Every structure is written in structure tokens, then in C-alpha cells.
Amino acid sequence: MKNIKYLIYLGLLTLASCGVHSEVQMSNIMDKTYIGMSESEFKEKVVGEENVKMDTTISIYKVTVSSNRYIEGWTHKTRFFYFSNNKLVQVDEGERAVDYRIKVD
């Protein structure tokens, strides 16, 4: 009987700790980066970056980490890294497009 209680406790503890993974992963990425770092250094330190824009003045990289929360489903954390003149100048979560509403009279 004690073994069953122990297994249930261990199972609940495991389920409760799931989902923190994406937050921890993104925190580790943010700890590796800093304003002013070079683009090549960023590419060495961050795995899974995706270049979403590149022109003569700016490069923007998107980094997304995902984890599966057993109760709530998949969670995703996204950050955008902006480089100007080969230096990191800004990091943010991006912006959502405004939801359009149509008014019917």
C-alpha cells in the first residue's frame, strides 16, 4: 500500500513539474544573450533561430521554444531578436495583429 501511495505522489509531482520546460528554456536563451552582442555570436549561442527578415539595415531572428503540458496542452514561448549593424539592439515578444471587427447595422 505504501508503494502505491509513493507512486501516486511521484506521478502527481511529475505532472505538476511539466510545462515549466518552455519557460526554463527561454530563460536560458535570454541569459546567453545581451544587448550589443554580435550576430555571429548570437548564432553560435542560440540553437533553432529562424531568420524572419534581412535587409541592408536590419536582421530579425525568431526563436520559439515549445513544451507539452499534460493538463493544458502545448505551450510556446517566442522572442524576436533585432540586429542593426551586426549588433543586437532589441528583444521582444513581437506584436499581434489587431483583430478586425465588422459592425453590422
C-alpha angles and dihedrals in degrees: 000000000000090000092055092050089048092050092048091049091048091048093050091047090052093049092048092053094051118102096036087092097084092048091049093046092051091046090054091051092049090050090056095052132068138175110272097029116137123255092240091052089050091053091051095050101038121062121202099025116160121206106226099170136017129170137141095287108030143025122197124197126193121209120189127181123188136192135178117241106199094215102036101028127231121356124197130197117195132186131178119215117204121204124191120181088357093301129109107248105164143015124191145145094254127239130278120229113253114260110244120224125195117211114214117198 
